[in-house]
Amino acid sequence: MRAWLAATAALMIVTAPSFLAEAASLGEGGSRGPWLARFSAFGGQCPKLCVEWFDGCNNCSCGRGRIDVCTQHICFGRRRARCLRWGF
C-alpha cells in the first residue's frame, strides 16, 4: 500500500502545473513572504483596520495593515479579494 501511495504522490508532483511546484517549494522554512507576494492581490498588505482578509483564495489575519499569517490552500480559481472582518 505504501509503495502505491508513494508512486501516486510522485506522479502528482511531477505532473503538477509549474506554479504549484513553485508554491510548494516556497512553503518550507518560514518563507511566507514570496508566497504572499506571488499569490496575494495586495502584495502582502491589508486595508487599514481590516483584521481578517480573504485574498481570493486564502484567509489571512492582519495587523498594522500587513498580512500576518494565511492559510495556504492551493486554489485553481480566484474569487474577489475582500476584508471579512473589520476592527476599530
N, C-alpha and C positions, 0 to 999 in steps of 0.2 A: 504494500500500500504506500509506504513512504517513497519508494522509487518512482511510482506513478505520479505522486504529488510533486516531487522534485522536478521530474521531467515536464510536467504541466506548467509549473511555475517558471521554469527556464524558458519554455516556449512562449509564455505570455510576455516575459520581459524582452525576449528577442524580437517579437512581432509587435510590440507596443509602439505607438507613434513617438517620434523623436522628442516632442515636448514633454511626454510623460517620463521618458528616461531621464531627461534633464531635470525635471522636477523631483524625481526620486533621488537623484544624486545631490540635490540641494538640501534635502531633509536631514542629513546627518550632521552631527557636531554642532548643533545650535546655529546653523547658518540660515536663520529665518529671514534676514534682510533680502537676499537675492530672490527668494520665493515671493516675498511681498512685492518687490519691485517689478517682477515679471507678471504676477497674476492679480495684483490689486489695481483697480481702476484709478485709485487716487495716489498711487506710489507710496503706500505706507502711511498715509495720513487720513485722519477722520475729520469731519466737520467739527467746528468748535462746539463744545457742550454735548457732543454725542458720546455715549458711554458703551453702546453696543452697536456694532456696524456689520452690515451684510454687504460683502464686496461683489456680489453677483454669483458667488459660489460658496464661500465660507463665512461663518460667523466669527466676528472678532470682538475683543474687548478693547476699549480705547481709554487713554488717559493723556491729558495735556495736549490734545489734538493729534496724537500719534497712535498708531495701532500697537498695542502691547503684545497680544497673542491671538492666534487664529486657529480654527480647525484647519486641517489640511486634507480636505476631500478632493478627489480628482473629479472634475466636472467636465462633461463634454459639451454642455450648453450653458450659456451665461444668461443670468437674469439681470434686471435693473438693480444697480447698487443703491443702497439707502440706509439711513440710520434707523435702527429698530427700537432704540430706547435713548431718550434724552435725559441728561442730568443737569441740575442747576446749582 
